[in-house]
Amino acid sequence: MALTLLQKVQVCLFKAVMGVLFAVFRLFSPQRSVMSGKKLPPVSNPLLLLSATQLAKKIRRKEVSSVEVVQAYIDRIQEVNPLLNAVVKTGKKESFDLFDAALQEAAQVDKLIEEETGGEEVLEDRLPLLGVPLSVKECFALQGMPNTAGLLSRRGVTATVDTPSVALLKRAGAIPLGVTNTSELCMWCESHNHLYGITRNPYDLERTPGGSSGGEGSILGAAGAVIGVGSDIGGSIRMPCFFNGIFGHKTTPGVVSCENQYPPYSGRHEEYLSTGPMCRYAEDLLPLLNIMAGPKAHMLSLNMKVDLKKLRFFTIPHDGGSLMTYPVSKELIEIQRKVVERLEADLGVKVQEVRFPELCYSFQIWNTYMGLPDKEGKPPQAFAELLGEPGRPVRPLWELLKWMVGKSEHTMAAIGLALVEMSQGSKPSTSVIQQKDKLQKEVEELLGTDGVLLYPSHPRVAPKHHHPLFRPFDFAYTGIINILGLPITQCPLGLGEEGLPLGVQVIAGKLHDHLTLEVALYLEKTFGGWRDPGAN
């Protein structure tokens, strides 16, 4: 189905707006990087090289204390965070520091284990993450901690409750150490705002860790955290996991609660938004998801054994040549081909290459569906309104002029999104909706209950800071999966030519999250999983 004239005009307009913004940014921003030549130190404490599952077991068995583990992660955060700016807050005021509270809680954990008479199995069943450190994306409510989503006007806003997934992880024994940076209002692929500043990639400090869960991706990739919580409405878990060489899972929507995060969803966003686990080790994905899903965990059949040899595998090497996205790089095409070869050689399966022409319109589909009203006909809250809260909506053109003289409270990316929003039509395109319906039907029929699909995570490895302004729609490789409502696991596949992480998305049918999690275990074993950025 060809693009309509209106769609072609919108494509040109979108690219023109972002191209002009990137040119303005280059003109008015300093070009010299203060991080040039600097590098992360390698991991020196062996406790940082264990999964959360292994740490919890060692703590229960008294082979290591929770205090030792928590202190090891505090030390690592203090070592790497001055370079990364990933963990943006560990306390709500000078007299309250979450590090101190975490060490006190860890001491209580050690005392509990010492006094426990029911044995290790009882503790594992009741408190599977007992004594294990946790990092949390700042947009999630973590009691006593900031909950601003990087918005200057929300400075001073502190969460009074825990978001449900965080509450469940804490109830399972996890100990929060701090909150991590996001893009402004969690709607951009780089974690940068004027409240906390910019977060850096642990593999190359001059590159982005992605967004909006970029702070989580950065500190996890740097071994400053072992498990974390992210949210994803267009790739906000998967892009940071890809750029930072870690694992992340976008859950089937509606299973893990998305309540108590900012900004709140509106319109039909609940259908596309997922809360999910982020971690360095694949074996942690399933237990984390099982805990975070709470009473709905039974919907995912996470205890079902998976025989990879009995699954049907498919691969799509690129989106078919969209006008909106850049071509997938040769090294990412090649690493996905290597995954296909290993699957066929190791499992004796046949991986079928498939194509869906509708993927060319991934951005248009995502953009259209993000703007649809809810069942009561209420449209989603405008981005310009959110930027202006608690006051009046921002005026994007005026905000751009203010930015050029250093007076805006908002980033260039946020202003650009508000400008693009101004150019959108009020009525959804019928042809785009038809494209989505056709794609949905074809993909669901292909995957069924035993199909797994490989798809590129992004057209390229982690870009340099602010360069996504010139390539704003490359996230369509992740965003389209949100609109289709499918579960998907982001898996690292080693490092590429520039020493930056490679990876692939693994997709399954709705509520078949357990299939992609099993494939993640296989890919970690086969390709080596996470790599210490300080050792490369």
Rosetta blueprint (number, residue, H / E / L):
1 M L
2 A L
3 L L
4 T L
5 L H
6 L H
7 Q H
8 K H
9 V H
10 Q H
11 V H
12 C H
13 L H
14 F H
15 K H
16 A H
17 V H
18 M H
19 G H
20 V H
21 L H
22 F H
23 A H
24 V H
25 F H
26 R H
27 L H
28 F H
29 S L
30 P L
31 Q L
32 R L
33 S L
34 V L
35 M L
36 S L
37 G L
38 K L
39 K L
40 L L
41 P L
42 P L
43 V L
44 S L
45 N L
46 P H
47 L H
48 L H
49 L H
50 L L
51 S L
52 A H
53 T H
54 Q H
55 L H
56 A H
57 K H
58 K H
59 I H
60 R H
61 R L
62 K L
63 E L
64 V L
65 S L
66 S H
67 V H
68 E H
69 V H
70 V H
71 Q H
72 A H
73 Y H
74 I H
75 D H
76 R H
77 I H
78 Q H
79 E H
80 V H
81 N H
82 P H
83 L H
84 L H
85 N L
86 A L
87 V E
88 V E
89 K E
90 T L
91 G L
92 K L
93 K E
94 E L
95 S L
96 F E
97 D L
98 L H
99 F H
100 D H
101 A H
102 A H
103 L H
104 Q H
105 E H
106 A H
107 A H
108 Q H
109 V H
110 D H
111 K H
112 L H
113 I H
114 E H
115 E H
116 E L
117 T L
118 G L
119 G L
120 E H
121 E H
122 V H
123 L H
124 E H
125 D H
126 R H
127 L L
128 P L
129 L L
130 L L
131 G L
132 V L
133 P E
134 L E
135 S E
136 V E
137 K E
138 E L
139 C L
140 F E
141 A L
142 L L
143 Q L
144 G L
145 M L
146 P E
147 N L
148 T L
149 A L
150 G L
151 L L
152 L H
153 S H
154 R H
155 R L
156 G L
157 V L
158 T E
159 A L
160 T L
161 V L
162 D L
163 T L
164 P H
165 S H
166 V H
167 A H
168 L H
169 L H
170 K H
171 R H
172 A L
173 G L
174 A L
175 I E
176 P E
177 L E
178 G E
179 V E
180 T E
181 N L
182 T L
183 S L
184 E H
185 L H
186 C H
187 M L
188 W L
189 C L
190 E L
191 S L
192 H E
193 N E
194 H L
195 L L
196 Y L
197 G E
198 I E
199 T L
200 R L
201 N E
202 P L
203 Y L
204 D E
205 L L
206 E L
207 R E
208 T L
209 P L
210 G L
211 G L
212 S L
213 S L
214 G H
215 G H
216 E H
217 G H
218 S H
219 I H
220 L H
221 G H
222 A L
223 A L
224 G L
225 A L
226 V L
227 I E
228 G E
229 V E
230 G E
231 S E
232 D E
233 I L
234 G L
235 G L
236 S L
237 I L
238 R H
239 M H
240 P H
241 C H
242 F H
243 F H
244 N L
245 G L
246 I L
247 F E
248 G E
249 H E
250 K E
251 T L
252 T L
253 P L
254 G L
255 V L
256 V L
257 S L
258 C L
259 E L
260 N L
261 Q E
262 Y L
263 P L
264 P L
265 Y L
266 S L
267 G L
268 R L
269 H H
270 E H
271 E H
272 Y L
273 L L
274 S E
275 T E
276 G E
277 P E
278 M E
279 C E
280 R L
281 Y L
282 A H
283 E H
284 D H
285 L H
286 L H
287 P H
288 L H
289 L H
290 N H
291 I H
292 M H
293 A L
294 G H
295 P H
296 K H
297 A H
298 H H
299 M H
300 L H
301 S L
302 L L
303 N L
304 M L
305 K L
306 V L
307 D L
308 L H
309 K H
310 K H
311 L L
312 R E
313 F E
314 F E
315 T E
316 I L
317 P L
318 H L
319 D L
320 G L
321 G L
322 S L
323 L L
324 M L
325 T L
326 Y L
327 P L
328 V L
329 S L
330 K H
331 E H
332 L H
333 I H
334 E H
335 I H
336 Q H
337 R H
338 K H
339 V H
340 V H
341 E H
342 R H
343 L H
344 E H
345 A H
346 D H
347 L H
348 G L
349 V L
350 K L
351 V E
352 Q E
353 E E
354 V L
355 R L
356 F L
357 P H
358 E H
359 L H
360 C H
361 Y H
362 S H
363 F H
364 Q H
365 I H
366 W H
367 N H
368 T H
369 Y H
370 M H
371 G L
372 L L
373 P L
374 D L
375 K L
376 E L
377 G L
378 K L
379 P L
380 P L
381 Q L
382 A L
383 F H
384 A H
385 E H
386 L H
387 L H
388 G H
389 E L
390 P L
391 G L
392 R L
393 P L
394 V L
395 R L
396 P H
397 L H
398 W H
399 E H
400 L H
401 L H
402 K H
403 W H
404 M H
405 V L
406 G L
407 K L
408 S L
409 E L
410 H L
411 T L
412 M H
413 A H
414 A H
415 I H
416 G H
417 L H
418 A H
419 L H
420 V H
421 E H
422 M H
423 S L
424 Q L
425 G L
426 S L
427 K L
428 P L
429 S L
430 T H
431 S H
432 V H
433 I H
434 Q H
435 Q H
436 K H
437 D H
438 K H
439 L H
440 Q H
441 K H
442 E H
443 V H
444 E H
445 E H
446 L H
447 L H
448 G L
449 T L
450 D L
451 G E
452 V E
453 L E
454 L E
455 Y E
456 P L
457 S L
458 H L
459 P L
460 R L
461 V L
462 A L
463 P L
464 K E
465 H L
466 H L
467 H H
468 P H
469 L H
470 F L
471 R L
472 P L
473 F L
474 D L
475 F L
476 A H
477 Y H
478 T H
479 G H
480 I H
481 I H
482 N H
483 I H
484 L H
485 G L
486 L L
487 P L
488 I E
489 T E
490 Q E
491 C E
492 P E
493 L E
494 G E
495 L E
496 G L
497 E L
498 E L
499 G L
500 L L
501 P E
502 L E
503 G E
504 V E
505 Q E
506 V E
507 I E
508 A E
509 G L
510 K L
511 L L
512 H L
513 D H
514 H H
515 L H
516 T H
517 L H
518 E H
519 V H
520 A H
521 L H
522 Y H
523 L H
524 E H
525 K H
526 T H
527 F H
528 G L
529 G L
530 W L
531 R L
532 D L
533 P H
534 G H
535 A H
536 N L
